[in-house]
């Protein structure tokens, strides 16, 4: 097997995942990415994770504030397993307008606070925006990269893709060149699914 096909254990500390997830369906039968995070945690990569459910804008912003705190610096990956439409994420009761957070609002909340961090939008169509808009978000927040999908996604297919993506993120430094290498690896390994899901990954442009 070619060396590139292996998920190598990083020489540095594993980069933790801070996950905010909505309730997808009825409370009794709702699926969850919690088990996916458990698999990554128990894998040879030993990726630590924090998982919290969000159902209101207050809870969403509460945990967003937790993520950017210094004590959570070992969890530089924000994994947003939420509902979405073009340019926004949604959670909880979607009939409530305050359960929708736009990219503009997220940028304002995270302005200058995401240095060395990455956001992954595991949500439908959130990244149906221009690359210029995403680069503005990256510049304003300081994040190194943003990834997500540009179409309605099947829950299981996106979860499987997320698993591979989050594992690939462990294999390079969280710098612009490092995340570009991650992007290349993901497209090389999972190009068919990336195309089907309309996956996009934007790395902050060099100054």
Secondary structure, DSSP 8 states (H G I E B T S, - for coil): --GGGS----SS----EEEEE---S-TTT---THHHHHHHHHSTT---EEEEE--SHHHHHHHHHHHHSGGGTT--EEEEE-EEETTEEE-S-TTSGGGEEEHHHHHHHHTT--TT-EEEEESSSTT-S-HHHHHHHHHHH--SEEEEESS---HHHHHHHHHHHHHHGGGS-SSHHHHHHHHHHHHHHHHHHHHHHTEEEEE----
